Amino acid sequence: MIDAAGIKRLMPHRHPMLLIDRVVELVPGDRLVALKAITCNEPWYRHLGEDAPSERFAYPQTLLVESWGQAAGLLAVCGAEATGGPTGQVMLAGSMSGVEFHRPVHPGDVLEHRVRLFRALTDTVIFEGETLVGGEIALTFSRMVMAFRPGDQLRPPASADQVAAPAVP
C-alpha cells in the first residue's frame, strides 16, 4: 500500500535508521501493518567476525522497538492527514509500557509490525500492538505514547554567538 519511496515522503528517517520497508495495510486513524526485512548487511552487524555464532546476529532489541515505533509514527502521520490533525510538527516518542520480547529476530526474518490506535488526543496518540515473524509473536506493546510538538518550540533559543554579525568588507 505504501512503498519505500512513499515512506520516505512521510518520515524524516533515512539510512541507516529508516527501519520500515513497506506498509501492506493501512486504515487511517485505526490500524497499520508494516514490514521490515532483516539482513546481515545492516550496519549493526559489521563488527561481527567471520566466526561469530548465530546468536550474536540477534537483531538489537532497541532497533526492534524503534522499527515498531516508526510503524506507529506512520499510522499517526496518515491518521493526522485523514482527520486534519497535527501536521508539520515534530513527532516525539513518549512513554512505553508492557513491552515484551518473546523471541530473538535474526537476518532473514521479516518483521510484521501490527499497530493499532488505542486513543488519539489533540496532540498525543497512544498505540498498542505487536510484531510477528513467520506468524509467531516476537514483540508486544501494551502502550506507546507519541506526542506532536511544533518544531520551533523544540529548538533552543539563539545565543549571542548565533546572532548575525554585520558583514565585514
C-alpha positions as CSV (number, residue, x, y, z in Angstrom):
1,M,0.0,0.0,0.0
2,I,2.9,2.4,0.8
3,D,6.3,1.5,-0.8
4,A,9.8,2.7,0.3
5,A,9.5,6.0,-1.7
6,G,6.2,6.7,0.0
7,I,7.6,6.0,3.4
8,K,10.5,8.4,2.7
9,R,7.9,11.1,1.8
10,L,6.1,10.7,5.1
11,M,9.0,10.1,7.5
12,P,12.2,12.1,8.1
13,H,14.3,8.9,8.8
14,R,17.0,7.8,6.3
15,H,19.6,5.1,6.0
16,P,20.7,3.5,8.3
17,M,17.8,4.5,10.6
18,L,14.8,4.1,8.3
19,L,13.6,0.7,9.7
20,I,10.4,0.2,7.7
21,D,10.4,-1.2,4.2
22,R,6.7,-1.3,3.2
23,V,3.2,-0.7,4.5
24,V,0.8,-3.5,3.5
25,E,-2.3,-2.5,5.3
26,L,-3.5,0.9,6.4
27,V,-6.8,2.1,7.9
28,P,-6.0,5.7,8.8
29,G,-6.9,6.5,12.4
30,D,-7.3,2.8,13.2
31,R,-4.5,0.3,12.3
32,L,-1.5,-0.3,10.1
33,V,0.6,-3.4,9.2
34,A,4.2,-2.6,8.1
35,L,7.1,-4.9,7.0
36,K,10.8,-4.7,7.7
37,A,13.2,-7.3,6.3
38,I,16.3,-8.0,8.5
39,T,19.5,-8.6,6.6
40,C,23.1,-9.4,7.6
41,N,24.3,-6.4,5.7
42,E,22.9,-3.9,8.2
43,P,25.5,-1.7,10.0
44,W,24.8,-3.2,13.4
45,Y,26.4,-6.5,12.3
46,R,29.6,-5.1,10.7
47,H,31.6,-5.6,13.9
48,L,30.9,-9.4,14.0
49,G,33.7,-11.6,12.8
50,E,33.5,-14.4,10.3
51,D,33.4,-16.9,13.1
52,A,30.6,-15.2,15.2
53,P,28.0,-17.6,16.5
54,S,24.4,-17.2,15.1
55,E,23.1,-16.0,18.5
56,R,25.3,-12.9,18.1
57,F,23.2,-12.0,15.0
58,A,20.1,-11.4,17.1
59,Y,18.7,-8.1,16.0
60,P,19.2,-5.4,18.7
61,Q,16.1,-5.0,20.8
62,T,16.4,-1.2,20.8
63,L,16.1,-1.3,17.0
64,L,13.2,-3.7,17.1
65,V,11.4,-1.1,19.3
66,E,12.5,1.7,17.0
67,S,11.2,-0.1,14.0
68,W,7.8,-0.7,15.6
69,G,7.7,2.9,16.7
70,Q,8.3,4.1,13.2
71,A,5.4,2.0,12.0
72,A,3.3,3.7,14.8
73,G,4.6,7.0,13.6
74,L,3.4,6.2,10.0
75,L,-0.1,5.4,11.4
76,A,-0.1,8.7,13.3
77,V,1.0,10.7,10.3
78,C,-1.5,9.0,8.0
79,G,-4.2,9.4,10.6
80,A,-3.4,13.1,11.0
81,E,-3.7,13.7,7.3
82,A,-7.0,11.9,7.1
83,T,-8.6,13.7,10.1
84,G,-7.0,17.1,9.7
85,G,-4.9,16.5,12.9
86,P,-1.4,17.7,13.7
87,T,0.6,18.3,10.5
88,G,4.0,19.9,10.0
89,Q,5.0,19.1,13.6
90,V,7.7,17.0,15.1
91,M,6.7,13.6,16.4
92,L,8.2,12.6,19.7
93,A,8.2,9.1,21.2
94,G,7.0,9.3,24.8
95,S,6.4,6.5,27.2
96,M,6.2,2.8,26.6
97,S,4.6,0.2,28.8
98,G,4.1,-3.5,28.6
99,V,6.9,-4.0,26.1
100,E,7.7,-7.7,26.0
101,F,10.3,-9.5,23.8
102,H,9.1,-13.1,23.1
103,R,11.8,-14.4,20.7
104,P,15.0,-13.2,19.1
105,V,15.0,-11.9,15.5
106,H,17.7,-12.7,13.0
107,P,18.8,-11.9,9.5
108,G,16.4,-13.5,7.0
109,D,13.4,-12.7,9.2
110,V,10.7,-10.4,8.1
111,L,9.1,-8.3,10.8
112,E,5.4,-7.8,10.5
113,H,4.6,-4.8,12.7
114,R,0.9,-4.6,13.6
115,V,0.0,-1.2,15.1
116,R,-3.4,-0.2,16.4
117,L,-4.6,3.2,17.6
118,F,-5.7,2.9,21.2
119,R,-6.5,6.6,21.7
120,A,-6.0,9.9,20.0
121,L,-6.0,13.3,21.7
122,T,-5.3,16.7,20.3
123,D,-1.5,16.4,20.2
124,T,-0.9,12.9,21.6
125,V,-1.5,9.5,20.2
126,I,-1.5,6.2,22.1
127,F,-0.8,2.9,20.3
128,E,-0.8,-0.8,21.0
129,G,0.2,-3.8,19.0
130,E,2.8,-6.5,18.3
131,T,5.5,-7.7,15.9
132,L,5.2,-11.1,14.3
133,V,7.9,-13.1,12.5
134,G,6.5,-16.0,10.4
135,G,3.2,-15.8,12.3
136,E,4.9,-16.0,15.7
137,I,4.8,-13.1,18.1
138,A,8.3,-11.6,18.6
139,L,7.4,-8.4,20.5
140,T,4.3,-6.9,22.1
141,F,3.5,-3.3,23.2
142,S,0.7,-2.7,25.7
143,R,1.1,1.0,25.0
144,M,3.3,3.5,23.3
145,V,2.7,7.3,23.6
146,M,3.7,9.7,20.9
147,A,3.3,13.5,21.1
148,F,3.3,16.1,18.4
149,R,5.1,19.5,19.0
150,P,5.8,22.4,16.8
151,G,9.5,22.3,15.7
152,D,10.2,25.9,16.7
153,Q,9.2,25.1,20.3
154,L,11.9,22.4,20.4
155,R,14.8,24.5,19.2
156,P,17.0,26.2,21.8
157,P,16.9,30.0,21.8
158,A,19.5,31.7,19.7
159,S,22.6,32.6,21.8
160,A,24.5,35.8,21.4
161,D,27.1,33.9,19.3
162,Q,24.4,32.9,16.8
163,V,23.1,36.4,16.2
164,A,24.1,37.6,12.8
165,A,27.0,40.0,12.8
166,P,27.3,42.6,10.1
167,A,29.3,41.5,7.1
168,V,33.0,42.6,7.1
169,P,34.1,44.1,3.7
